[in-house]
Amino acid sequence: MGYVPETTPTLSPSAWQTITNALAILADRYVLTNSWSDQSRFFRLRAQ
């Protein structure tokens, strides 16, 4: 089973968007890098 990374700038109301950037593998970990203009941002992994 895979996972999809998602992000939203606020939790109330939440507006989750899928992150489409490619994941990189660094040693034995998956890494995702992005930059946003928001001061705060929330992330989650959603099971597919």
PDB file of N, CA, C and O in Angstrom:
ATOM      1  N   MET A   1       0.853  -1.165   0.000  1.00  0.00           N
ATOM      2  CA  MET A   1       0.000   0.000   0.000  1.00  0.00           C
ATOM      3  C   MET A   1       0.903   1.233   0.000  1.00  0.00           C
ATOM      4  O   MET A   1       1.887   1.290   0.738  1.00  0.00           O
ATOM      5  N   GLY A   2       0.562   2.218  -0.831  1.00  0.00           N
ATOM      6  CA  GLY A   2       1.346   3.438  -0.923  1.00  0.00           C
ATOM      7  C   GLY A   2       0.687   4.592  -0.192  1.00  0.00           C
ATOM      8  O   GLY A   2      -0.446   4.494   0.281  1.00  0.00           O
ATOM      9  N   TYR A   3       1.418   5.672  -0.114  1.00  0.00           N
ATOM     10  CA  TYR A   3       0.938   6.877   0.547  1.00  0.00           C
ATOM     11  C   TYR A   3       1.101   8.071  -0.375  1.00  0.00           C
ATOM     12  O   TYR A   3       1.978   8.086  -1.238  1.00  0.00           O
ATOM     13  N   VAL A   4       0.245   9.076  -0.187  1.00  0.00           N
ATOM     14  CA  VAL A   4       0.280  10.303  -0.961  1.00  0.00           C
ATOM     15  C   VAL A   4       0.515  11.464   0.000  1.00  0.00           C
ATOM     16  O   VAL A   4      -0.259  11.635   0.943  1.00  0.00           O
ATOM     17  N   PRO A   5       1.566  12.272  -0.210  1.00  0.00           N
ATOM     18  CA  PRO A   5       1.774  13.435   0.658  1.00  0.00           C
ATOM     19  C   PRO A   5       0.794  14.547   0.294  1.00  0.00           C
ATOM     20  O   PRO A   5       0.578  14.833  -0.884  1.00  0.00           O
ATOM     21  N   GLU A   6       0.200  15.172   1.316  1.00  0.00           N
ATOM     22  CA  GLU A   6      -0.746  16.261   1.101  1.00  0.00           C
ATOM     23  C   GLU A   6      -0.395  17.428   2.013  1.00  0.00           C
ATOM     24  O   GLU A   6       0.283  17.253   3.025  1.00  0.00           O
ATOM     25  N   THR A   7      -0.862  18.624   1.646  1.00  0.00           N
ATOM     26  CA  THR A   7      -0.572  19.827   2.427  1.00  0.00           C
ATOM     27  C   THR A   7      -1.775  20.765   2.425  1.00  0.00           C
ATOM     28  O   THR A   7      -2.592  20.744   1.504  1.00  0.00           O
ATOM     29  N   THR A   8      -1.874  21.586   3.465  1.00  0.00           N
ATOM     30  CA  THR A   8      -2.907  22.616   3.561  1.00  0.00           C
ATOM     31  C   THR A   8      -2.361  23.773   4.412  1.00  0.00           C
ATOM     32  O   THR A   8      -1.603  23.532   5.352  1.00  0.00           O
ATOM     33  N   PRO A   9      -2.726  25.008   4.103  1.00  0.00           N
ATOM     34  CA  PRO A   9      -2.241  26.141   4.902  1.00  0.00           C
ATOM     35  C   PRO A   9      -3.002  26.317   6.223  1.00  0.00           C
ATOM     36  O   PRO A   9      -2.518  26.994   7.129  1.00  0.00           O
ATOM     37  N   THR A  10      -4.181  25.714   6.334  1.00  0.00           N
ATOM     38  CA  THR A  10      -4.996  25.875   7.545  1.00  0.00           C
ATOM     39  C   THR A  10      -5.775  24.595   7.808  1.00  0.00           C
ATOM     40  O   THR A  10      -6.088  23.852   6.879  1.00  0.00           O
ATOM     41  N   LEU A  11      -6.085  24.340   9.067  1.00  0.00           N
ATOM     42  CA  LEU A  11      -6.848  23.147   9.414  1.00  0.00           C
ATOM     43  C   LEU A  11      -8.342  23.422   9.556  1.00  0.00           C
ATOM     44  O   LEU A  11      -9.140  22.488   9.635  1.00  0.00           O
ATOM     45  N   SER A  12      -8.721  24.691   9.588  1.00  0.00           N
ATOM     46  CA  SER A  12     -10.125  25.026   9.747  1.00  0.00           C
ATOM     47  C   SER A  12     -10.507  26.175   8.825  1.00  0.00           C
ATOM     48  O   SER A  12     -10.178  27.313   9.159  1.00  0.00           O
ATOM     49  N   PRO A  13     -11.154  25.976   7.727  1.00  0.00           N
ATOM     50  CA  PRO A  13     -11.452  24.660   7.143  1.00  0.00           C
ATOM     51  C   PRO A  13     -10.237  24.135   6.395  1.00  0.00           C
ATOM     52  O   PRO A  13      -9.460  24.911   5.838  1.00  0.00           O
ATOM     53  N   SER A  14     -10.077  22.847   6.385  1.00  0.00           N
ATOM     54  CA  SER A  14      -8.927  22.269   5.695  1.00  0.00           C
ATOM     55  C   SER A  14      -9.220  22.148   4.205  1.00  0.00           C
ATOM     56  O   SER A  14     -10.360  21.915   3.802  1.00  0.00           O
ATOM     57  N   ALA A  15      -8.206  22.305   3.411  1.00  0.00           N
ATOM     58  CA  ALA A  15      -8.306  22.195   1.957  1.00  0.00           C
ATOM     59  C   ALA A  15      -7.073  21.443   1.481  1.00  0.00           C
ATOM     60  O   ALA A  15      -6.172  22.038   0.889  1.00  0.00           O
ATOM     61  N   TRP A  16      -7.025  20.139   1.734  1.00  0.00           N
ATOM     62  CA  TRP A  16      -5.852  19.329   1.444  1.00  0.00           C
ATOM     63  C   TRP A  16      -5.596  19.257  -0.055  1.00  0.00           C
ATOM     64  O   TRP A  16      -6.506  19.017  -0.848  1.00  0.00           O
ATOM     65  N   GLN A  17      -4.334  19.470  -0.425  1.00  0.00           N
ATOM     66  CA  GLN A  17      -3.907  19.377  -1.819  1.00  0.00           C
ATOM     67  C   GLN A  17      -2.780  18.361  -1.905  1.00  0.00           C
ATOM     68  O   GLN A  17      -1.908  18.318  -1.037  1.00  0.00           O
ATOM     69  N   THR A  18      -2.798  17.542  -2.951  1.00  0.00           N
ATOM     70  CA  THR A  18      -1.741  16.554  -3.157  1.00  0.00           C
ATOM     71  C   THR A  18      -0.461  17.249  -3.588  1.00  0.00           C
ATOM     72  O   THR A  18      -0.482  18.124  -4.454  1.00  0.00           O
ATOM     73  N   ILE A  19       0.648  16.860  -2.985  1.00  0.00           N
ATOM     74  CA  ILE A  19       1.958  17.372  -3.375  1.00  0.00           C
ATOM     75  C   ILE A  19       2.450  16.510  -4.528  1.00  0.00           C
ATOM     76  O   ILE A  19       2.562  15.292  -4.389  1.00  0.00           O
ATOM     77  N   THR A  20       2.742  17.125  -5.655  1.00  0.00           N
ATOM     78  CA  THR A  20       3.087  16.359  -6.852  1.00  0.00           C
ATOM     79  C   THR A  20       4.591  16.300  -7.121  1.00  0.00           C
ATOM     80  O   THR A  20       5.014  15.650  -8.076  1.00  0.00           O
ATOM     81  N   ASN A  21       5.404  16.966  -6.300  1.00  0.00           N
ATOM     82  CA  ASN A  21       6.852  16.906  -6.483  1.00  0.00           C
ATOM     83  C   ASN A  21       7.344  15.479  -6.244  1.00  0.00           C
ATOM     84  O   ASN A  21       6.796  14.752  -5.416  1.00  0.00           O
ATOM     85  N   ALA A  22       8.370  15.096  -6.969  1.00  0.00           N
ATOM     86  CA  ALA A  22       8.913  13.750  -6.833  1.00  0.00           C
ATOM     87  C   ALA A  22       9.634  13.585  -5.497  1.00  0.00           C
ATOM     88  O   ALA A  22      10.299  14.502  -5.016  1.00  0.00           O
ATOM     89  N   LEU A  23       9.488  12.403  -4.912  1.00  0.00           N
ATOM     90  CA  LEU A  23      10.206  12.074  -3.686  1.00  0.00           C
ATOM     91  C   LEU A  23      11.616  11.628  -4.046  1.00  0.00           C
ATOM     92  O   LEU A  23      11.829  10.984  -5.073  1.00  0.00           O
ATOM     93  N   ALA A  24      12.567  11.970  -3.205  1.00  0.00           N
ATOM     94  CA  ALA A  24      13.951  11.526  -3.377  1.00  0.00           C
ATOM     95  C   ALA A  24      14.271  10.535  -2.268  1.00  0.00           C
ATOM     96  O   ALA A  24      13.654  10.570  -1.203  1.00  0.00           O
ATOM     97  N   ILE A  25      15.219   9.663  -2.512  1.00  0.00           N
ATOM     98  CA  ILE A  25      15.668   8.725  -1.489  1.00  0.00           C
ATOM     99  C   ILE A  25      17.045   9.172  -1.030  1.00  0.00           C
ATOM    100  O   ILE A  25      17.975   9.279  -1.829  1.00  0.00           O
ATOM    101  N   LEU A  26      17.166   9.433   0.264  1.00  0.00           N
ATOM    102  CA  LEU A  26      18.416   9.861   0.880  1.00  0.00           C
ATOM    103  C   LEU A  26      18.757   8.837   1.954  1.00  0.00           C
ATOM    104  O   LEU A  26      18.072   8.748   2.973  1.00  0.00           O
ATOM    105  N   ALA A  27      19.806   8.073   1.728  1.00  0.00           N
ATOM    106  CA  ALA A  27      20.147   6.931   2.576  1.00  0.00           C
ATOM    107  C   ALA A  27      18.969   5.961   2.524  1.00  0.00           C
ATOM    108  O   ALA A  27      18.671   5.424   1.457  1.00  0.00           O
ATOM    109  N   ASP A  28      18.297   5.723   3.640  1.00  0.00           N
ATOM    110  CA  ASP A  28      17.151   4.802   3.649  1.00  0.00           C
ATOM    111  C   ASP A  28      15.838   5.537   3.923  1.00  0.00           C
ATOM    112  O   ASP A  28      14.881   4.941   4.418  1.00  0.00           O
ATOM    113  N   ARG A  29      15.795   6.843   3.597  1.00  0.00           N
ATOM    114  CA  ARG A  29      14.599   7.656   3.876  1.00  0.00           C
ATOM    115  C   ARG A  29      14.110   8.344   2.610  1.00  0.00           C
ATOM    116  O   ARG A  29      14.889   8.716   1.733  1.00  0.00           O
ATOM    117  N   TYR A  30      12.802   8.498   2.548  1.00  0.00           N
ATOM    118  CA  TYR A  30      12.207   9.286   1.473  1.00  0.00           C
ATOM    119  C   TYR A  30      12.202  10.747   1.902  1.00  0.00           C
ATOM    120  O   TYR A  30      11.856  11.059   3.041  1.00  0.00           O
ATOM    121  N   VAL A  31      12.584  11.644   0.996  1.00  0.00           N
ATOM    122  CA  VAL A  31      12.703  13.058   1.311  1.00  0.00           C
ATOM    123  C   VAL A  31      11.884  13.861   0.312  1.00  0.00           C
ATOM    124  O   VAL A  31      11.906  13.580  -0.886  1.00  0.00           O
ATOM    125  N   LEU A  32      11.162  14.857   0.805  1.00  0.00           N
ATOM    126  CA  LEU A  32      10.369  15.753  -0.031  1.00  0.00           C
ATOM    127  C   LEU A  32      10.759  17.175   0.320  1.00  0.00           C
ATOM    128  O   LEU A  32      10.673  17.568   1.484  1.00  0.00           O
ATOM    129  N   THR A  33      11.182  17.948  -0.656  1.00  0.00           N
ATOM    130  CA  THR A  33      11.539  19.337  -0.397  1.00  0.00           C
ATOM    131  C   THR A  33      10.654  20.258  -1.221  1.00  0.00           C
ATOM    132  O   THR A  33      10.398  20.010  -2.399  1.00  0.00           O
ATOM    133  N   ASN A  34      10.203  21.297  -0.597  1.00  0.00           N
ATOM    134  CA  ASN A  34       9.356  22.303  -1.224  1.00  0.00           C
ATOM    135  C   ASN A  34       9.551  23.630  -0.514  1.00  0.00           C
ATOM    136  O   ASN A  34      10.093  23.684   0.590  1.00  0.00           O
ATOM    137  N   SER A  35       9.102  24.701  -1.158  1.00  0.00           N
ATOM    138  CA  SER A  35       9.092  26.000  -0.491  1.00  0.00           C
ATOM    139  C   SER A  35       7.734  26.648  -0.714  1.00  0.00           C
ATOM    140  O   SER A  35       7.192  26.623  -1.819  1.00  0.00           O
ATOM    141  N   TRP A  36       7.194  27.228   0.351  1.00  0.00           N
ATOM    142  CA  TRP A  36       5.910  27.915   0.295  1.00  0.00           C
ATOM    143  C   TRP A  36       6.075  29.293   0.886  1.00  0.00           C
ATOM    144  O   TRP A  36       6.979  29.533   1.686  1.00  0.00           O
ATOM    145  N   SER A  37       5.206  30.191   0.493  1.00  0.00           N
ATOM    146  CA  SER A  37       5.266  31.554   1.026  1.00  0.00           C
ATOM    147  C   SER A  37       4.515  31.685   2.351  1.00  0.00           C
ATOM    148  O   SER A  37       4.616  32.716   3.016  1.00  0.00           O
ATOM    149  N   ASP A  38       3.766  30.656   2.739  1.00  0.00           N
ATOM    150  CA  ASP A  38       3.006  30.697   3.992  1.00  0.00           C
ATOM    151  C   ASP A  38       3.934  30.643   5.204  1.00  0.00           C
ATOM    152  O   ASP A  38       5.004  30.036   5.156  1.00  0.00           O
ATOM    153  N   GLN A  39       3.513  31.281   6.281  1.00  0.00           N
ATOM    154  CA  GLN A  39       4.244  31.206   7.543  1.00  0.00           C
ATOM    155  C   GLN A  39       4.116  29.822   8.169  1.00  0.00           C
ATOM    156  O   GLN A  39       5.067  29.304   8.756  1.00  0.00           O
ATOM    157  N   SER A  40       2.930  29.227   8.040  1.00  0.00           N
ATOM    158  CA  SER A  40       2.704  27.888   8.583  1.00  0.00           C
ATOM    159  C   SER A  40       2.011  27.026   7.543  1.00  0.00           C
ATOM    160  O   SER A  40       1.272  27.525   6.694  1.00  0.00           O
ATOM    161  N   ARG A  41       2.258  25.737   7.619  1.00  0.00           N
ATOM    162  CA  ARG A  41       1.676  24.802   6.667  1.00  0.00           C
ATOM    163  C   ARG A  41       1.604  23.444   7.360  1.00  0.00           C
ATOM    164  O   ARG A  41       2.480  23.101   8.154  1.00  0.00           O
ATOM    165  N   PHE A  42       0.583  22.691   7.064  1.00  0.00           N
ATOM    166  CA  PHE A  42       0.368  21.381   7.663  1.00  0.00           C
ATOM    167  C   PHE A  42       0.519  20.313   6.604  1.00  0.00           C
ATOM    168  O   PHE A  42       0.205  20.538   5.435  1.00  0.00           O
ATOM    169  N   PHE A  43       1.002  19.142   7.013  1.00  0.00           N
ATOM    170  CA  PHE A  43       1.254  18.042   6.098  1.00  0.00           C
ATOM    171  C   PHE A  43       0.650  16.760   6.651  1.00  0.00           C
ATOM    172  O   PHE A  43       0.476  16.599   7.859  1.00  0.00           O
ATOM    173  N   ARG A  44       0.335  15.851   5.728  1.00  0.00           N
ATOM    174  CA  ARG A  44      -0.106  14.522   6.136  1.00  0.00           C
ATOM    175  C   ARG A  44       0.232  13.531   5.032  1.00  0.00           C
ATOM    176  O   ARG A  44       0.466  13.910   3.884  1.00  0.00           O
ATOM    177  N   LEU A  45       0.252  12.255   5.402  1.00  0.00           N
ATOM    178  CA  LEU A  45       0.375  11.183   4.433  1.00  0.00           C
ATOM    179  C   LEU A  45      -0.957  10.457   4.409  1.00  0.00           C
ATOM    180  O   LEU A  45      -1.432   9.972   5.436  1.00  0.00           O
ATOM    181  N   ARG A  46      -1.554  10.386   3.230  1.00  0.00           N
ATOM    182  CA  ARG A  46      -2.850   9.711   3.087  1.00  0.00           C
ATOM    183  C   ARG A  46      -2.625   8.380   2.397  1.00  0.00           C
ATOM    184  O   ARG A  46      -1.994   8.320   1.342  1.00  0.00           O
ATOM    185  N   ALA A  47      -3.139   7.313   2.993  1.00  0.00           N
ATOM    186  CA  ALA A  47      -3.014   5.981   2.390  1.00  0.00           C
ATOM    187  C   ALA A  47      -3.862   5.905   1.129  1.00  0.00           C
ATOM    188  O   ALA A  47      -4.997   6.381   1.092  1.00  0.00           O
ATOM    189  N   GLN A  48      -3.290   5.298   0.102  1.00  0.00           N
ATOM    190  CA  GLN A  48      -4.040   5.147  -1.161  1.00  0.00           C
ATOM    191  C   GLN A  48      -4.892   3.909  -1.109  1.00  0.00           C
ATOM    192  O   GLN A  48      -5.597   3.604  -2.071  1.00  0.00           O
TER     193      GLN A  48
END
